Amino acid sequence: MKNLLLLVFLFSSIIVCGQDLSIGISGGALFSSVHKTELREGITMYKDRHLVPTFGLNAELRLFNDFFGVLEVNYEEKGFAEHYFSTFSSVAPTPPESLFRVDNKSSFSYIAFPILLRYKYGQKIKIYGSIGFSPSVLVDAEELNSDVALVYNTKRIDISGIVEAGLELNLLSNIALNCGARHDRSITHHNKHPRPIDGGELSHIAYSFYSGIKYYIN
């Protein structure tokens, strides 16, 4: 955590002293799911995506030529909804109608700090692509219809890799609109103590679509 705060501080210091800087706000929709490993035998899983709004602040600084460094602070809620059918029941099943069904919905709220390297191409209308990573700090975790204290079984820090593509339109000399799509996948797993019925380690998978406005400080 100390290293993360130091990195944010250094990036912020560069921004304050730098030129060709923009600051902005953005919002959109985030679709998330979960990847599980080592699913138990006897379970057939059906997963549904978790759809929620997302929003945040961002700062972008030209590093050299058409390459930019981007720092964001976003509120993100990731999660998954699923139901599965299990043969582990006190009554012998007669597939598929009498299989034992379990419904589950879990959500995880984070404050995320994406750090990106962005390349832009164009003049009035710019096309851009970005890669980077995102350390996220857990704020809350909930599970529907469960007495499990999910927040205590969830790691406080999640780290994910990011790729994105988007468009930027210059309205005035110092005001621009942008929109884009982003794929975000955890490179760490979020559960401290995976329950046997869940099987293996769980990690977030997310897609987001966003738009925003930014102000250039020259």
C-alpha positions in Angstrom: 0.0 0.0 0.0 2.9 2.4 0.8 4.4 1.8 -2.7 1.0 2.5 -4.3 0.6 5.8 -2.4 4.2 6.8 -3.3 3.5 6.0 -7.0 0.3 8.1 -7.0 2.2 11.0 -5.3 5.1 10.9 -7.8 2.7 10.8 -10.7 0.7 13.7 -9.2 3.9 15.7 -8.8 4.8 15.2 -12.4 1.3 16.4 -13.5 1.5 19.5 -11.4 4.8 20.5 -13.0 4.1 19.3 -16.5 2.8 20.8 -19.7 0.1 19.7 -22.1 -2.1 18.4 -19.2 -5.8 17.6 -19.2 -8.2 16.9 -16.3 -11.6 15.3 -16.7 -14.6 13.4 -15.5 -16.1 10.3 -17.0 -18.9 7.8 -16.4 -20.5 4.8 -18.0 -21.6 1.2 -17.5 -19.5 -1.7 -16.2 -20.3 -5.4 -17.0 -18.5 -7.8 -14.8 -18.3 -11.5 -14.2 -16.0 -13.9 -12.5 -13.5 -16.6 -13.5 -13.3 -19.7 -11.4 -10.7 -22.5 -11.3 -11.0 -26.1 -10.2 -14.8 -26.3 -10.2 -16.0 -29.3 -8.2 -17.3 -32.4 -10.0 -21.1 -32.7 -10.0 -21.7 -29.0 -10.5 -23.1 -27.4 -13.7 -22.6 -23.6 -13.6 -24.5 -20.8 -15.3 -23.1 -17.3 -14.9 -24.8 -13.9 -15.5 -23.1 -10.6 -15.9 -23.3 -8.0 -13.2 -24.2 -4.5 -14.7 -23.7 -1.3 -12.7 -22.8 2.3 -13.4 -19.2 3.5 -12.9 -17.7 7.0 -12.6 -14.5 8.8 -11.8 -11.8 11.5 -12.3 -8.8 11.4 -14.6 -5.6 13.3 -15.4 -3.7 12.9 -18.7 -0.1 14.2 -19.3 1.8 14.2 -22.6 5.0 12.2 -22.1 6.6 12.5 -25.5 5.3 12.7 -29.1 1.8 11.1 -29.2 2.2 9.1 -26.0 0.4 10.1 -22.8 0.4 9.0 -19.2 -3.0 8.7 -17.6 -4.0 8.4 -13.9 -7.6 7.8 -12.9 -9.5 7.5 -9.6 -12.7 5.5 -10.2 -15.5 4.0 -8.2 -16.2 0.5 -9.5 -18.5 -2.3 -8.4 -17.6 -5.7 -9.7 -19.5 -8.9 -9.1 -21.4 -11.8 -10.5 -24.7 -13.4 -10.5 -24.9 -17.2 -11.0 -27.0 -20.2 -10.5 -25.8 -23.8 -10.5 -27.2 -27.2 -10.4 -25.5 -29.8 -8.2 -25.9 -33.5 -7.8 -24.9 -33.1 -4.1 -28.4 -33.4 -2.6 -30.0 -35.5 0.0 -32.4 -36.8 -2.7 -31.1 -38.7 -5.6 -31.5 -36.4 -8.7 -33.3 -37.3 -11.9 -31.7 -34.9 -14.4 -32.4 -32.2 -15.2 -35.6 -31.2 -13.4 -34.8 -32.4 -9.9 -31.2 -31.3 -9.6 -30.4 -29.3 -6.5 -30.4 -25.6 -7.5 -28.4 -22.8 -5.8 -28.7 -19.1 -6.6 -26.0 -16.6 -5.7 -25.2 -12.9 -6.3 -22.1 -11.2 -5.0 -20.8 -7.7 -5.4 -17.5 -6.0 -4.5 -17.1 -2.2 -4.3 -13.7 -0.8 -5.1 -11.9 2.5 -5.4 -9.6 1.9 -8.4 -6.5 3.8 -9.4 -5.8 2.9 -13.1 -2.4 3.9 -14.4 -2.2 3.8 -18.2 0.1 4.5 -21.1 -2.0 5.9 -24.0 -1.2 6.5 -27.7 -3.3 9.0 -29.7 -3.5 9.4 -33.5 -5.3 12.3 -35.3 -6.0 16.0 -35.0 -9.6 17.2 -34.4 -10.8 13.6 -34.0 -8.3 11.4 -32.3 -8.2 7.6 -32.0 -6.5 6.2 -29.0 -5.4 2.9 -27.4 -4.2 2.3 -23.9 -2.6 -0.4 -21.8 -1.9 -0.4 -18.1 -2.8 -1.8 -14.7 -5.2 -0.9 -11.9 -4.6 -1.4 -8.2 -8.0 -1.3 -6.5 -8.9 -1.0 -2.8 -11.9 -2.9 -1.5 -14.6 -0.7 0.1 -17.4 -3.3 0.7 -18.5 -6.8 -0.3 -21.9 -8.3 -0.1 -23.6 -11.6 -1.0 -27.3 -11.9 -1.5 -29.2 -14.3 0.7 -26.1 -15.4 2.6 -24.9 -15.2 6.2 -21.3 -15.4 5.1 -19.3 -12.3 6.0 -18.0 -11.9 2.5 -16.0 -8.7 3.2 -13.8 -10.7 5.6 -13.2 -13.4 3.1 -12.1 -10.9 0.4 -8.6 -9.5 -0.2 -8.4 -5.8 0.4 -6.3 -5.1 -2.7 -7.1 -6.3 -6.2 -4.8 -5.8 -9.2 -5.9 -6.0 -12.8 -4.5 -5.5 -16.3 -6.3 -3.1 -18.7 -6.6 -2.7 -22.4 -8.8 -0.1 -24.0 -9.7 1.8 -27.2 -11.5 5.1 -27.7 -12.2 8.3 -29.6 -11.6 11.9 -28.6 -13.3 14.9 -30.2 -11.9 18.5 -29.8 -14.8 20.9 -29.3 -12.8 24.0 -28.5 -9.1 24.7 -28.1 -9.1 23.4 -24.5 -12.2 21.2 -24.2 -12.7 17.7 -25.6 -15.2 14.9 -25.4 -14.1 11.3 -25.3 -15.7 7.8 -25.3 -14.3 4.3 -25.2 -14.4 0.7 -24.3 -12.2 -1.1 -21.8 -11.4 -4.7 -20.8 -10.2 -5.2 -17.3 -9.1 -8.6 -15.9 -7.7 -9.3 -12.4 -4.2 -10.8 -12.3 -4.8 -11.6 -8.6 -7.7 -13.6 -7.1 -10.0 -11.8 -4.7 -11.0 -14.5 -2.2 -9.0 -15.2 0.9 -10.8 -18.4 1.8 -12.6 -20.0 -1.1 -15.5 -22.2 0.0 -15.4 -25.8 -1.3 -18.8 -25.4 -3.1 -17.4 -22.4 -5.1 -14.2 -24.3 -6.0 -10.8 -22.9 -6.6 -9.8 -19.2 -6.9 -12.0 -16.4 -8.1 -10.9 -13.4 -10.1 -12.8 -10.5 -11.7 -13.4 -10.0 -15.4 -15.0 -6.7 -16.5 -15.9 -4.7 -19.6 -16.8 -1.0 -19.4 -18.2 1.5 -21.8 -17.7 5.2 -20.9 -17.9 8.8 -22.0 -16.5 11.9 -20.5 -15.3 15.5 -20.9 -11.8 16.9 -20.3 -10.2 20.3 -20.0 -6.7 20.9 -21.4 -4.3 23.1 -19.3 -1.6 24.4 -21.7 
